[in-house]
Amino acid sequence: MVKNAVDAGGRIYADPMDHGWMYGHSFEDIDGHQWEVAYMDITAFPQPENN
């Protein structure tokens, strides 16, 4: 999605974030609107430790 936005004239305004179970990226469209795209793999979500 970010690549398509950049190819259409937008720009990346922040580095992507990769936390293993969650990935996010940001872009600005040609009108100046900023978009945040995120994906979460809930099966890889860190589980709390049981004490």
PyMOL Python script that loads the backbone (N, CA, C, O; Angstrom):
from pymol import cmd

cmd.read_pdbstr("""\
ATOM      1  N   MET A   1       0.820  -1.178   0.000  1.00  0.00           N
ATOM      2  CA  MET A   1       0.000   0.000   0.000  1.00  0.00           C
ATOM      3  C   MET A   1       0.875   1.257   0.000  1.00  0.00           C
ATOM      4  O   MET A   1       0.623   2.201  -0.748  1.00  0.00           O
ATOM      5  N   VAL A   2       1.905   1.252   0.851  1.00  0.00           N
ATOM      6  CA  VAL A   2       2.792   2.420   0.923  1.00  0.00           C
ATOM      7  C   VAL A   2       3.512   2.619  -0.406  1.00  0.00           C
ATOM      8  O   VAL A   2       3.639   3.747  -0.882  1.00  0.00           O
ATOM      9  N   LYS A   3       3.982   1.526  -1.007  1.00  0.00           N
ATOM     10  CA  LYS A   3       4.673   1.630  -2.301  1.00  0.00           C
ATOM     11  C   LYS A   3       3.741   2.225  -3.358  1.00  0.00           C
ATOM     12  O   LYS A   3       4.152   3.082  -4.140  1.00  0.00           O
ATOM     13  N   ASN A   4       2.489   1.770  -3.380  1.00  0.00           N
ATOM     14  CA  ASN A   4       1.522   2.311  -4.345  1.00  0.00           C
ATOM     15  C   ASN A   4       1.299   3.799  -4.124  1.00  0.00           C
ATOM     16  O   ASN A   4       1.205   4.558  -5.088  1.00  0.00           O
ATOM     17  N   ALA A   5       1.213   4.226  -2.869  1.00  0.00           N
ATOM     18  CA  ALA A   5       1.005   5.640  -2.565  1.00  0.00           C
ATOM     19  C   ALA A   5       2.202   6.474  -3.022  1.00  0.00           C
ATOM     20  O   ALA A   5       2.029   7.552  -3.591  1.00  0.00           O
ATOM     21  N   VAL A   6       3.404   5.982  -2.777  1.00  0.00           N
ATOM     22  CA  VAL A   6       4.613   6.701  -3.197  1.00  0.00           C
ATOM     23  C   VAL A   6       4.696   6.745  -4.721  1.00  0.00           C
ATOM     24  O   VAL A   6       5.035   7.780  -5.295  1.00  0.00           O
ATOM     25  N   ASP A   7       4.388   5.626  -5.376  1.00  0.00           N
ATOM     26  CA  ASP A   7       4.406   5.592  -6.845  1.00  0.00           C
ATOM     27  C   ASP A   7       3.401   6.566  -7.449  1.00  0.00           C
ATOM     28  O   ASP A   7       3.593   7.031  -8.573  1.00  0.00           O
ATOM     29  N   ALA A   8       2.329   6.883  -6.718  1.00  0.00           N
ATOM     30  CA  ALA A   8       1.292   7.796  -7.206  1.00  0.00           C
ATOM     31  C   ALA A   8       1.584   9.254  -6.849  1.00  0.00           C
ATOM     32  O   ALA A   8       0.772  10.134  -7.136  1.00  0.00           O
ATOM     33  N   GLY A   9       2.743   9.516  -6.223  1.00  0.00           N
ATOM     34  CA  GLY A   9       3.102  10.899  -5.920  1.00  0.00           C
ATOM     35  C   GLY A   9       3.159  11.239  -4.449  1.00  0.00           C
ATOM     36  O   GLY A   9       3.508  12.364  -4.091  1.00  0.00           O
ATOM     37  N   GLY A  10       2.823  10.288  -3.583  1.00  0.00           N
ATOM     38  CA  GLY A  10       2.905  10.530  -2.144  1.00  0.00           C
ATOM     39  C   GLY A  10       4.339  10.404  -1.662  1.00  0.00           C
ATOM     40  O   GLY A  10       5.267  10.248  -2.455  1.00  0.00           O
ATOM     41  N   ARG A  11       4.504  10.473  -0.349  1.00  0.00           N
ATOM     42  CA  ARG A  11       5.850  10.335   0.205  1.00  0.00           C
ATOM     43  C   ARG A  11       5.788   9.634   1.553  1.00  0.00           C
ATOM     44  O   ARG A  11       4.788   9.707   2.267  1.00  0.00           O
ATOM     45  N   ILE A  12       6.873   8.957   1.881  1.00  0.00           N
ATOM     46  CA  ILE A  12       7.014   8.331   3.192  1.00  0.00           C
ATOM     47  C   ILE A  12       7.446   9.419   4.170  1.00  0.00           C
ATOM     48  O   ILE A  12       8.395  10.151   3.887  1.00  0.00           O
ATOM     49  N   TYR A  13       6.776   9.539   5.307  1.00  0.00           N
ATOM     50  CA  TYR A  13       7.160  10.572   6.271  1.00  0.00           C
ATOM     51  C   TYR A  13       7.687  10.008   7.585  1.00  0.00           C
ATOM     52  O   TYR A  13       8.122  10.766   8.452  1.00  0.00           O
ATOM     53  N   ALA A  14       7.654   8.682   7.743  1.00  0.00           N
ATOM     54  CA  ALA A  14       8.189   8.065   8.960  1.00  0.00           C
ATOM     55  C   ALA A  14       8.713   6.681   8.604  1.00  0.00           C
ATOM     56  O   ALA A  14       8.191   6.027   7.701  1.00  0.00           O
ATOM     57  N   ASP A  15       9.734   6.241   9.307  1.00  0.00           N
ATOM     58  CA  ASP A  15      10.284   4.907   9.090  1.00  0.00           C
ATOM     59  C   ASP A  15       9.273   3.850   9.500  1.00  0.00           C
ATOM     60  O   ASP A  15       8.480   4.070  10.416  1.00  0.00           O
ATOM     61  N   PRO A  16       9.294   2.697   8.826  1.00  0.00           N
ATOM     62  CA  PRO A  16       8.404   1.608   9.241  1.00  0.00           C
ATOM     63  C   PRO A  16       8.781   1.085  10.622  1.00  0.00           C
ATOM     64  O   PRO A  16       9.935   1.179  11.040  1.00  0.00           O
ATOM     65  N   MET A  17       7.794   0.532  11.325  1.00  0.00           N
ATOM     66  CA  MET A  17       8.006  -0.064  12.654  1.00  0.00           C
ATOM     67  C   MET A  17       7.713  -1.550  12.546  1.00  0.00           C
ATOM     68  O   MET A  17       6.626  -1.937  12.116  1.00  0.00           O
ATOM     69  N   ASP A  18       8.668  -2.387  12.931  1.00  0.00           N
ATOM     70  CA  ASP A  18       8.473  -3.828  12.884  1.00  0.00           C
ATOM     71  C   ASP A  18       8.772  -4.398  14.263  1.00  0.00           C
ATOM     72  O   ASP A  18       9.924  -4.425  14.696  1.00  0.00           O
ATOM     73  N   HIS A  19       7.730  -4.854  14.948  1.00  0.00           N
ATOM     74  CA  HIS A  19       7.863  -5.404  16.297  1.00  0.00           C
ATOM     75  C   HIS A  19       7.729  -6.926  16.296  1.00  0.00           C
ATOM     76  O   HIS A  19       7.526  -7.538  17.345  1.00  0.00           O
ATOM     77  N   GLY A  20       7.844  -7.535  15.109  1.00  0.00           N
ATOM     78  CA  GLY A  20       7.696  -8.985  15.003  1.00  0.00           C
ATOM     79  C   GLY A  20       6.251  -9.398  14.827  1.00  0.00           C
ATOM     80  O   GLY A  20       5.891  -9.971  13.799  1.00  0.00           O
ATOM     81  N   TRP A  21       5.420  -9.117  15.810  1.00  0.00           N
ATOM     82  CA  TRP A  21       3.997  -9.472  15.745  1.00  0.00           C
ATOM     83  C   TRP A  21       3.149  -8.328  15.195  1.00  0.00           C
ATOM     84  O   TRP A  21       1.978  -8.518  14.867  1.00  0.00           O
ATOM     85  N   MET A  22       3.752  -7.128  15.097  1.00  0.00           N
ATOM     86  CA  MET A  22       3.032  -5.959  14.590  1.00  0.00           C
ATOM     87  C   MET A  22       3.950  -5.164  13.667  1.00  0.00           C
ATOM     88  O   MET A  22       5.130  -4.971  13.960  1.00  0.00           O
ATOM     89  N   TYR A  23       3.385  -4.702  12.538  1.00  0.00           N
ATOM     90  CA  TYR A  23       4.138  -3.911  11.574  1.00  0.00           C
ATOM     91  C   TYR A  23       3.323  -2.672  11.246  1.00  0.00           C
ATOM     92  O   TYR A  23       2.108  -2.752  11.064  1.00  0.00           O
ATOM     93  N   GLY A  24       3.982  -1.541  11.172  1.00  0.00           N
ATOM     94  CA  GLY A  24       3.311  -0.302  10.806  1.00  0.00           C
ATOM     95  C   GLY A  24       4.165   0.534   9.878  1.00  0.00           C
ATOM     96  O   GLY A  24       5.393   0.492   9.946  1.00  0.00           O
ATOM     97  N   HIS A  25       3.520   1.289   9.013  1.00  0.00           N
ATOM     98  CA  HIS A  25       4.229   2.165   8.080  1.00  0.00           C
ATOM     99  C   HIS A  25       3.351   3.397   7.860  1.00  0.00           C
ATOM    100  O   HIS A  25       2.140   3.350   8.076  1.00  0.00           O
ATOM    101  N   SER A  26       3.962   4.488   7.433  1.00  0.00           N
ATOM    102  CA  SER A  26       3.252   5.752   7.288  1.00  0.00           C
ATOM    103  C   SER A  26       3.565   6.387   5.945  1.00  0.00           C
ATOM    104  O   SER A  26       4.671   6.256   5.419  1.00  0.00           O
ATOM    105  N   PHE A  27       2.572   7.077   5.400  1.00  0.00           N
ATOM    106  CA  PHE A  27       2.815   7.842   4.183  1.00  0.00           C
ATOM    107  C   PHE A  27       1.917   9.076   4.164  1.00  0.00           C
ATOM    108  O   PHE A  27       0.922   9.163   4.884  1.00  0.00           O
ATOM    109  N   GLU A  28       2.301  10.012   3.325  1.00  0.00           N
ATOM    110  CA  GLU A  28       1.520  11.236   3.122  1.00  0.00           C
ATOM    111  C   GLU A  28       1.055  11.232   1.678  1.00  0.00           C
ATOM    112  O   GLU A  28       1.866  11.048   0.771  1.00  0.00           O
ATOM    113  N   ASP A  29      -0.248  11.433   1.444  1.00  0.00           N
ATOM    114  CA  ASP A  29      -0.756  11.437   0.079  1.00  0.00           C
ATOM    115  C   ASP A  29      -0.482  12.791  -0.589  1.00  0.00           C
ATOM    116  O   ASP A  29       0.059  13.702   0.037  1.00  0.00           O
ATOM    117  N   ILE A  30      -0.856  12.908  -1.851  1.00  0.00           N
ATOM    118  CA  ILE A  30      -0.529  14.122  -2.606  1.00  0.00           C
ATOM    119  C   ILE A  30      -1.265  15.359  -2.105  1.00  0.00           C
ATOM    120  O   ILE A  30      -0.887  16.480  -2.443  1.00  0.00           O
ATOM    121  N   ASP A  31      -2.313  15.169  -1.302  1.00  0.00           N
ATOM    122  CA  ASP A  31      -3.048  16.291  -0.724  1.00  0.00           C
ATOM    123  C   ASP A  31      -2.514  16.679   0.658  1.00  0.00           C
ATOM    124  O   ASP A  31      -3.011  17.618   1.279  1.00  0.00           O
ATOM    125  N   GLY A  32      -1.499  15.949   1.135  1.00  0.00           N
ATOM    126  CA  GLY A  32      -0.915  16.247   2.434  1.00  0.00           C
ATOM    127  C   GLY A  32      -1.521  15.487   3.596  1.00  0.00           C
ATOM    128  O   GLY A  32      -1.131  15.699   4.744  1.00  0.00           O
ATOM    129  N   HIS A  33      -2.481  14.592   3.314  1.00  0.00           N
ATOM    130  CA  HIS A  33      -3.076  13.789   4.386  1.00  0.00           C
ATOM    131  C   HIS A  33      -2.104  12.690   4.794  1.00  0.00           C
ATOM    132  O   HIS A  33      -1.507  12.040   3.936  1.00  0.00           O
ATOM    133  N   GLN A  34      -1.941  12.481   6.082  1.00  0.00           N
ATOM    134  CA  GLN A  34      -1.035  11.461   6.586  1.00  0.00           C
ATOM    135  C   GLN A  34      -1.819  10.208   6.957  1.00  0.00           C
ATOM    136  O   GLN A  34      -2.868  10.273   7.597  1.00  0.00           O
ATOM    137  N   TRP A  35      -1.282   9.075   6.537  1.00  0.00           N
ATOM    138  CA  TRP A  35      -1.933   7.783   6.743  1.00  0.00           C
ATOM    139  C   TRP A  35      -1.007   6.874   7.527  1.00  0.00           C
ATOM    140  O   TRP A  35       0.207   6.887   7.324  1.00  0.00           O
ATOM    141  N   GLU A  36      -1.581   6.084   8.424  1.00  0.00           N
ATOM    142  CA  GLU A  36      -0.852   5.089   9.216  1.00  0.00           C
ATOM    143  C   GLU A  36      -1.447   3.727   8.873  1.00  0.00           C
ATOM    144  O   GLU A  36      -2.638   3.495   9.081  1.00  0.00           O
ATOM    145  N   VAL A  37      -0.620   2.830   8.351  1.00  0.00           N
ATOM    146  CA  VAL A  37      -1.056   1.485   7.990  1.00  0.00           C
ATOM    147  C   VAL A  37      -0.454   0.522   9.005  1.00  0.00           C
ATOM    148  O   VAL A  37       0.737   0.601   9.304  1.00  0.00           O
ATOM    149  N   ALA A  38      -1.271  -0.389   9.538  1.00  0.00           N
ATOM    150  CA  ALA A  38      -0.770  -1.326  10.545  1.00  0.00           C
ATOM    151  C   ALA A  38      -1.312  -2.724  10.280  1.00  0.00           C
ATOM    152  O   ALA A  38      -2.417  -2.900   9.767  1.00  0.00           O
ATOM    153  N   TYR A  39      -0.501  -3.710  10.646  1.00  0.00           N
ATOM    154  CA  TYR A  39      -0.890  -5.111  10.578  1.00  0.00           C
ATOM    155  C   TYR A  39      -0.472  -5.778  11.883  1.00  0.00           C
ATOM    156  O   TYR A  39       0.648  -5.583  12.357  1.00  0.00           O
ATOM    157  N   MET A  40      -1.378  -6.565  12.458  1.00  0.00           N
ATOM    158  CA  MET A  40      -1.056  -7.317  13.673  1.00  0.00           C
ATOM    159  C   MET A  40      -1.355  -8.791  13.452  1.00  0.00           C
ATOM    160  O   MET A  40      -2.427  -9.157  12.970  1.00  0.00           O
ATOM    161  N   ASP A  41      -0.383  -9.639  13.816  1.00  0.00           N
ATOM    162  CA  ASP A  41      -0.568 -11.085  13.803  1.00  0.00           C
ATOM    163  C   ASP A  41      -0.860 -11.496  15.243  1.00  0.00           C
ATOM    164  O   ASP A  41       0.057 -11.681  16.043  1.00  0.00           O
ATOM    165  N   ILE A  42      -2.135 -11.635  15.563  1.00  0.00           N
ATOM    166  CA  ILE A  42      -2.547 -11.899  16.941  1.00  0.00           C
ATOM    167  C   ILE A  42      -2.016 -13.244  17.442  1.00  0.00           C
ATOM    168  O   ILE A  42      -1.849 -13.430  18.648  1.00  0.00           O
ATOM    169  N   THR A  43      -1.748 -14.188  16.523  1.00  0.00           N
ATOM    170  CA  THR A  43      -1.204 -15.478  16.959  1.00  0.00           C
ATOM    171  C   THR A  43       0.231 -15.359  17.446  1.00  0.00           C
ATOM    172  O   THR A  43       0.709 -16.231  18.171  1.00  0.00           O
ATOM    173  N   ALA A  44       0.924 -14.296  17.062  1.00  0.00           N
ATOM    174  CA  ALA A  44       2.314 -14.086  17.481  1.00  0.00           C
ATOM    175  C   ALA A  44       2.419 -13.049  18.599  1.00  0.00           C
ATOM    176  O   ALA A  44       3.523 -12.683  19.003  1.00  0.00           O
ATOM    177  N   PHE A  45       1.275 -12.574  19.100  1.00  0.00           N
ATOM    178  CA  PHE A  45       1.251 -11.569  20.155  1.00  0.00           C
ATOM    179  C   PHE A  45       1.962 -12.103  21.407  1.00  0.00           C
ATOM    180  O   PHE A  45       1.696 -13.226  21.835  1.00  0.00           O
ATOM    181  N   PRO A  46       2.859 -11.310  21.992  1.00  0.00           N
ATOM    182  CA  PRO A  46       3.562 -11.778  23.193  1.00  0.00           C
ATOM    183  C   PRO A  46       2.588 -12.080  24.329  1.00  0.00           C
ATOM    184  O   PRO A  46       1.702 -11.277  24.620  1.00  0.00           O
ATOM    185  N   GLN A  47       2.750 -13.222  24.960  1.00  0.00           N
ATOM    186  CA  GLN A  47       1.878 -13.635  26.045  1.00  0.00           C
ATOM    187  C   GLN A  47       2.504 -13.220  27.395  1.00  0.00           C
ATOM    188  O   GLN A  47       3.722 -13.281  27.561  1.00  0.00           O
ATOM    189  N   PRO A  48       1.664 -12.802  28.349  1.00  0.00           N
ATOM    190  CA  PRO A  48       2.200 -12.440  29.655  1.00  0.00           C
ATOM    191  C   PRO A  48       2.729 -13.682  30.392  1.00  0.00           C
ATOM    192  O   PRO A  48       2.219 -14.790  30.226  1.00  0.00           O
ATOM    193  N   GLU A  49       3.739 -13.464  31.187  1.00  0.00           N
ATOM    194  CA  GLU A  49       4.291 -14.565  31.970  1.00  0.00           C
ATOM    195  C   GLU A  49       3.389 -14.856  33.148  1.00  0.00           C
ATOM    196  O   GLU A  49       2.902 -13.932  33.798  1.00  0.00           O
ATOM    197  N   ASN A  50       3.160 -16.128  33.434  1.00  0.00           N
ATOM    198  CA  ASN A  50       2.375 -16.525  34.614  1.00  0.00           C
ATOM    199  C   ASN A  50       3.315 -16.717  35.784  1.00  0.00           C
ATOM    200  O   ASN A  50       4.328 -17.405  35.666  1.00  0.00           O
ATOM    201  N   ASN A  51       2.989 -16.116  36.904  1.00  0.00           N
ATOM    202  CA  ASN A  51       3.838 -16.259  38.096  1.00  0.00           C
ATOM    203  C   ASN A  51       3.298 -17.287  39.033  1.00  0.00           C
ATOM    204  O   ASN A  51       3.888 -17.535  40.085  1.00  0.00           O
TER     205      ASN A  51
END
""", "prot")
cmd.dss("prot")
cmd.show_as("cartoon", "prot")
cmd.util.cbc("prot")
cmd.orient("prot")
